[in-house]
């Protein structure tokens, strides 16, 4: 897709001059799309991000975003909010604030996506794009010196329980191991660095930070422009093609504000329905968790203090892929993640650390939703993850199975000398009410603009991200996945963005 217009026919500095492609959302997917689509010198691309672009010089970036040891909570949409609502607002998106973990899902994940989107979503077809993303993000295995005493004990304990070592960057099967990471000697190597560092100098690429997107102007089955606010001033960006990459919360919200979604909800918000798409904002799927705290021994606290002094203390560096009784053969539906270090929330006195093990439900059956509270783009969204609400109670049962794995792991020889479980009844015997009160999240929402076949009334996009009923609009981010993978989602999002960029440029990797 190359326009006959050239860059000399428009000014790169004139934001409203018109582009071949406008990408709304400068998160992980947006950075990939901007980089790949601007490789064609004849295609003009504008990448729009609500948060700041701290620029090409890494020294100008806030220290918190560069530090791979901790999770920054400064450049986010909402502060002091429910934990499941946390999402990045900065060029590079979640790759700037997350834990730098990359794992890959199971073969049944691809089977779900292939049924919904076509053969290019199969494991084999996505593999070249996965490898490309791994290379571009400079993903690496965890160096030996970054394994704390807690992580080493966890690996030994997992093997004591019979878990084989597996490669977490591929499908494989149940087992234990370390994730791929985008942390380079303590530096969080985010998607803005990886994908835009060389692309920034291209004359056909415009990166517009601190630009709030209000809505798309949709008329007669086409987007006619995107309304934005730059430094308090309303502007309209015009393009031939519009790509939405605002994430599982932001993408459905933008479509809804633009009149694309369930007609009844739009009318309730006093938004004129352009196209009745019941699936917009529905099917929200995220991975809930329960953290089981443990009491560190003096030996563990001392070992962690030495790691911290050396600048090598990472809270999480290994995981177990575990299968509950309800899991299909050769797959997994749980991550068991031991962690020890500085608390994610709050603080402890020097020399003291938080330790525990989390059970994370990877393939939930429960479905939530994203809705508007009003047509005002500055109003916070109504986000309901609906954790553990499936009518059959399967999600609670699987999570309880994960808590039982935690109990067995905590009782292994390797673990018992470093920490003791908190006194009280076993976590696997928590009541449903107690479990819900302790729920956390893995921060991997998907599904709110799900892809599907033409006969699927809930489908929002097709297998190439094209929005149903709108000729020149695509969605390309985690929101299009109809089911969540049995994995952390960042590598999947990088891969799907590589894939869809290849589809737009008719490039197939081998």
N, C-alpha and C positions, 0 to 999 in steps of 0.2 A: 504494500500500500504506500505508494510514493506520489505526492502531489505534484502537479505540473507547475505550481507556484514555487518560486525560489526565495531564499532568504533575502536576497537583495530587493525583493518587492515589498518587504515589510521591515520594520525596525525591531530589533531584538529587545530594545529598551522600552518599546511601547506595549504595555501589558495587554491592551485591548485590541491590538492590531490584527488578531486572528492567527490561528495555528492549524496545522494538520491534526495534531492530537493535543488535547488537554487531559492531564492525569490529575485527578482530584484525590489527594492524600499522599503524603510523602513518607509513609511508613516503610516497612520491609518490602512489600510488594511494589509500592510506588517507586522506590529507588531502583529496583530491578527493571521495571517497565521503562522508566525514563532512560536508563543507561542503554538498554538493548534497542529500544525504538529509535533513539537518537544516533545510533551507529550508522544509519542511513543518512548521508549528508543532505539528501533532498527532502527529508521529512522534518518539519519544525515541530518541536515538542515543548510544552509548558508543564512543569511540575508544580503543583500548588499544595502548600502545607500550612495548616493552621498555626502550628507552633514555630519556634525560631529555627532558622538555619544558621548554625554557628560557624559556617564557612569551611574553606578547604584547609586552613591551618589548625591542626589538632591542638596546638597550644592555646587557642582561643576558646576551646570547649570547656565547659564547667568540669571541675575535677571529679564531681560525683558521677557524671556520665561516662568518664573515662575509666573509672575504677571498677575493675571486674570482680573485686572482692565483695562488693555490697550492691544492694538493689536501691537505686536512686528513686525517690518519690517526689522530686521537684518538678520536672517537666511532664506533668500529667494533666488530664482534663479536669479532674476533681481531686481536691485534697480533703483529708478528714472525711472520707466517705466509706460506704460499705466495701469490704475488701474485693468483692467480685466485680466492682465497677472500675477498678484502677486500669487506666489505659494511657499510653504515651501521647504526648503532644509536642513533638519535636521531629525535625528531619531525621529519618532513620527509624522512627517509631519504636516498637517494643524492643528492637535490638539494642537500643540505648539504655534500657532500664531493666532488662530481664536478667536471668541467671546464666546466660551464655551457653545454655544446654541445647544440644541438637541430637535427637534420636529419630529413628524411623519406625514406621508402623508395620503391621502384619499384612500378609497377602489378602485376607478377607477385606481389609480396608479398600484396597484397589478394586476388588470385585464389586463392592458397593458403588464406588465411583464410576467404574466402567459401565455398570448397568444404567447409571443416571446420565453419564456424559459421553460415552463412546469409547472406542478401543484405545485412544491415546491416553486414557487414564489408567491403563493396565500397569502392573509393576514393571514389565519389560519396557513398555513405551516411555515411562517416566524416568527410567534409570539414567539415560544420558543427561537429562536435565538435572537430576539429583547430583550426579558427579560434577556437572558444571557449577552448580551452586556451592558444593563443598569446596571446589578449587577457588572460586571467586571470593568466598568468605574466609578463606585460609583456615578452614576448620582443621583441628588436629585432635589427636588423642590426648588424654590427660597426662602430663609429664609426671614421672615417678615422684619428684620432689614436692608436688602439689597434693599428694595423698597424705592426709593427716593420720594420726594414730587411730582415730575413729573410723576413717574410710578404710584403712587397712583391716581393722577388726571386722568391719562390715563385709568386706570381700571374703575374709577367712570364714566368718560365720555363715555366709551364704553358701560357700562351698561345703561347709560342715553339714548344711541342710540338704545337700545334693544338687544345688544349682550349678550347672556348667557355665563356663565363661563364654559369652557371646559378643559379637560385634553389634553395638547399639546403633551404629550408623546404617545398618541394613535390616532387612526383614527378619532373617534368622528365626528364632523361636524363644521360648521362655529361657531364662538364665540370668546371670549377673554380669556386671561389667561397668565400664565407665562411658559417659557420653562423649560425643565430639563437642569441642568447645571453640568459641570464637574469642578466647582470652589469650592474649599474647604477652607473656611476662607481666601480667597484671593489668594490661590495657584491654578494655572492652572494644574489640574491633567490630564496629557496628556496620549496618548496611549502607549508610551514607558514605563511610570511608571506603568500603569494599567496592561499591558500584558507581559512586559519583566522583571519586577522586580524579580519575582521568577524564570523565565525561564533562566536568564543569567547564572546560575551556572550549567545548564545541560551540560554534556560533549558532547552531540550530537548536540549542537547548537553553531554555529559560527556567531558572529555579526561583520560585516566589514563596518566600517564607512569611510567617505572621500574616497570613491571608485567610480569613474565615470564609468558608463557602456556605452561603445561605440556602440556595436551591438551584435546580436546573429549570430552565424554561423549556417546557415540553409542549409542543403543539402538533396535532395531526401526525403523531407517530414519529416525530423527530425532536431531538434536542436542538434548540435554536440559540442557546447560550447558557452560561453558568454565572449566576449572580454571586459576587464576592464582595468582601469589605476589606480594603487595604488602608491601614492607618486611619480608620474611621470613615473612609470615603468609599461609597458604593461604586463598583465597577462591574462590567460584564465582559467575560471572556468568551470569545467565539472560536469555534473549531469545526473541522469536518467530523472528527470522531472524539467521543468523550469516554474516558476510562475512570471508573470509580474504584478507589482502593483505600477506603476509609476504615476498613476492619469490620468485624462482626457486629459492632454496635453502630459505628458511624455510617457505614454504607446503607443499611436499611433506613436509618434516620434521614439521610439525604434523599433517598428515593421517596420516602413518605412525604417529606416537605415539598417534593416536586410533583405530587399528585399521582405517584406510582405506588400502589399498595391496596390493601383491603378497602373497598369503597366505603363501607360503613364506618370504619375508623377515620378515614379522611374527612368524611362529612361531619363526624363528631368534632374533629379539630377545625372545621370550617375551611378545609382545603378542597379545592375543586378536583375531583377524581379525573385524571387523564386516562389511566388504564387500570382496571380492576385486577390487581395481582394479590390474591389472598396470601401467598407465601412470603411476602415482604415482611420481615420482622418476626415471622414465625420460626419454629424449628430450632430455636436457640439451644445449643448443646455445649455444655462445659463440663470439666472434670473436677468433681468435688473431692475433698480430702479430709482426713482426720489425722491430726498430729498427736502422737503419744509421747509425752515428756518423760525424761528419765533424769536421774540424779547423777551428775558426773562425779567420779572419784577425784581425789587430789592428784592422782597420777595423770588422769586425763586433762584436768585443768592445767597442770604444769606443761604437758606436751603441747596443748593448744597455744599456750602463752609463748612457747619457743617458736612455734610456727608463725604466730602473729608478729613477733619481733623480727623475724626474717622476711616478713612481707609475703608469706606463702600460705596464709590461713584462708581456706575456702570452705564455706559452710557445707556445701554438697559437692561430692566428686564421684559418687558411685550410685548404682541403683540395681534393683532386682525386677525383672519382668516375671510376674507371678500369674498363675492361672487359677481362678476359682473353680468350684464344682460346676458352674454354669458355662464355663468357657469352652469354645470349640477346640478340637484337637490341634496341636501345633501352633496355637496362638496364645495370647495372654490378655487379660482384662484388668490387670493391676500393675501399678508401679509401687514398689516399696523403696522409700528413699530415706536413708539415715542422714542426719545432719547434726553438726556440732560446731559451734562458733558463736559469734556475736548474734544476739537476738534479731529477728527480722523486724520486730516491733518492740520499742522500749530499749532499755539498756540495763547492764549489770555492772557491779563494781569491777575495777581492773583485776585481771587474773581469774575471773569467774566467767563461765560460758554456759550457754544453753545447749542441751543435747536432747535428742529424741529421734523418733522414727515416724515417718508419715506413710499412711496407706492412701493411694490415689486411685480413684475409679476411672479407668481409661475409656470404657465403652458404655456410657450410661444410656439407659432407655428413656429417662425423663427428658422432657422438652419444655423449654421456657419461651419467652418472647421479648422483643424490643418494641416499644410503642412510644409515641410522642405524648408529652403532657400538654403541649400547645404547638401552634405553628411557628412560634418564636424560636429561631435557631439558637438563641442563647440560653434557653430553658433546659435544665438537665433532663435526660431521657428517663423513661419508665422502663427499667431493665429488671426482668424477673427470671433468674436462672432456673427456678423451679427444681432445685436439687431434691433428689429422693422423692419425687412425686409420682413415679410410674405406678399405675394401679396394681400391678402384680407384686410390688415390693422387691423386685429383682435387684435394683440398685443397692438397697440397704443390705440385702443378703450378701452381695458380692463385696461390698465395702467391709462388712463384718468378717468375711473370709480373709480379707487383707489384714485386719486387726489380729486375727489368729496367727497369720504368718509373722507379724511383728512380735508377738509373744514368743514364738519359737526362736526367732532370730535373737531376741534379747536374752534368751536363756542359753545361747551357745557359749562355749568356753571362751571364745575370743572376746565376747561382749561383756561377760559377767565381771571381768576384772576392771572394766573402764566405767561402768555405770550400772545403777540399779533402777528397776522400774519404780514408778511412783506407787506408793502403797494404796491399797484399795482393791475393789473387785476388778477382774480382768477387763481390759478395754473391749474385748470381743463380746462381753456380756453387757455392754452399755444398752440402756433402753433406747428405743427409737427417738424419744424426746431428748435424751442426753446426747445421742449421736448428732442430731440436728443442731443442737446448741453449740457443738464443737466444730462444725463444718468449716473448712477453708476451701481454697480453690487452687488449681494448677495454672490458672489464667490462660486457658486455651479455648476461648469461645469460637464456635463455627456455626454455619448452617442457616443464617438469617436471610440469605438471598440464594437459596439452594438451587443447584443445577438439577435438571431433570429432562426427561423426554417430552416431546410435544404433546402427548396425551395426558401428561401428569398435571392436574389442575393446580398443584401446589408449587410447581417449578417456577422460579423467577428468571433463571438464565438457562441457556443451552450449554452443551459441553465445551463451548469456546468462549463462554462468558457473556454472550449477547443477550441483552435484556429482552424478554418477550414483548413484542408489540412496539419496540422502539428501534428504528433502523440504525442509528449511529451511537448507541450507548452500550457499554460493556461494564461488567463488574469483574474484578480480578484480585481477589484476596480470600481470606479464610471464610468469609461469609458464603461463598458459593459451594463449599463442601457440604454435601447432604448429611454426612456422618463424620464424627470426629475420629481421627486415627488413634490407634493404640500407641501414641507417641506424643512428645512435645511437638508443637505445631510449627515452630519457626522454620525448620528445614523443609517441611511440606509447603509452607507458603512461599519460600524462596523458589522451590522447584516448580510450583504451579505458575508462578509469575514468569519464570524462564520458559515454561511450556507455552503459556498463552501469548507471550511476546513472540515466540517462534511461530505460533499459528498466525499472528497478525502480519508477520514478515514472510510467511510461507517458508520458514527455515526449519528443517528437521535435523536433529542431531542423531548421530549414530554411535 
